[in-house]
Amino acid sequence: MSQITTQLDDSGVVDPNQPTDPARRTWVGVACAFGGVAGAATAVPFVSSFAPSERARAAGAPVEVDITTLQPGEMTTVEWRGKPVWILRRTEAQLAALPKLDPQLADPNSDRPGFTPAYAKNEYRSRNPEYFVAVGICTHLGCSPTPQLAAGGGAGLPAGWQGGFFCPCHGSSFDLAGRVYANVPAPDNLEVPPYEFSADGTRITVGVDENNRA
Ligand code: FES
C-alpha cells in the first residue's frame, strides 16, 4: 500500500464566487477528489491511502485501514467502491465544538433517513467520537468537498467556522461530523458508510458492519 502525505498551507479558501465548472458537478473518479484536496487549504497533514487493488475496488471489497499512525487532527482517504472515504481523527477541541453548531445545521441529529447508520446517529456521527468516517461526496450533485479542517473560516464559509468541509461546486458546507449547514444547496448530511473497528481498535474496515457482511 502506498501512502502520500501532504502538508498544506492554511492561507487559502476556495472562492465560491468563481464560475461553476460543470465538469465538477459529477463525481467522476477518485483522482478528481484527491486533486481537489491537494489544491485545498487546511492546516493539518493530509494522508491519502490507496489501499486495495483495482480488482478489489471493482468488486466492492471492504477496505481495511490501519489507523495506528493517524494523529489527532489528521485525515486519511481511502477508496471504497470507487468513492473516496474519509477517516478523520478529531481533536478534543474539534469534538467540543460540534454540539455548539447545532443551531446552524439542517439536520443536526441525523434524523433524515438514508445517510447515517444507527450506530452513527449520535452527536459525533460515529462509532467512536474520535474517528469520523464518511463518504467524501457532496449530497447535492456529487462533487467532492474540500477539507477545511482549521477553525477560523474564510470566503464562503459560515460564521463561526469550527472546521469542516466545503463543496466548491455550489458552496455547501459541512461540519466535522459531515452535518450539512442550513440554507445551502446540499440537502443532506454526508453519508456515513458501513464500517467497523477491529477488536483491538487499530484498524477500521470500511464496507462491513453488523448489517453488511462481505
Ligand atoms: S455538488 Fe453542489 S454544493 Fe456540492
Boltz pocket constraint, residues with backbone or C-beta under 6 A from the ligand:
constraints:
  - pocket:
      binder: B
      contacts: [[A, 24], [A, 25], [A, 138], [A, 139], [A, 140], [A, 141], [A, 142], [A, 143], [A, 167], [A, 168], [A, 169], [A, 170], [A, 171], [A, 172], [A, 185], [A, 186]]
      max_distance: 6.0
